[in-house]
């Protein structure tokens, strides 16, 4: 179950929209932010 995807769908976004859940136990929050930024720019 991808919580981010379910949240996106609940807000009215289409099912085709991708989403990624990032675990809070990531070694570094900076790594989590960098990963999210790369994914956003890759989809652009």
C-alpha positions as CSV (number, residue, x, y, z in Angstrom):
1,X,0.0,0.0,0.0
2,X,1.5,3.3,-1.1
3,X,0.2,5.9,1.4
4,X,1.3,8.8,-0.8
5,X,-0.5,7.5,-3.8
6,X,-3.7,6.9,-1.8
7,X,-3.5,10.5,-0.5
8,X,-3.0,11.9,-4.0
9,X,-6.1,10.0,-5.2
10,X,-8.1,11.1,-2.2
11,X,-7.4,14.8,-3.2
12,X,-8.9,14.2,-6.6
13,X,-5.7,13.5,-8.6
14,X,-6.0,10.9,-11.3
15,X,-4.9,7.3,-10.6
16,X,-2.2,7.7,-13.2
17,X,-0.3,10.2,-11.1
18,X,2.7,8.7,-9.5
19,X,3.6,9.1,-5.9
20,X,6.4,7.9,-3.5
21,X,6.2,7.4,0.2
22,X,9.5,8.3,2.0
23,X,10.0,6.5,5.3
24,X,10.7,8.8,8.2
25,X,13.6,6.5,9.3
26,X,15.6,7.6,6.3
27,X,19.3,8.0,7.3
28,X,19.1,11.6,6.4
29,X,16.3,14.0,5.7
30,X,18.6,15.7,3.1
31,X,18.8,12.4,1.2
32,X,15.0,12.2,1.2
33,X,14.6,15.7,-0.1
34,X,17.2,15.2,-2.8
35,X,15.5,12.0,-3.9
36,X,12.1,13.7,-4.1
37,X,13.6,16.7,-6.0
38,X,15.2,14.3,-8.6
39,X,11.9,12.5,-9.1
40,X,10.0,15.7,-9.6
41,X,12.5,17.1,-12.1
42,X,12.7,13.7,-13.9
43,X,8.9,13.8,-14.4
44,X,9.0,17.4,-15.8
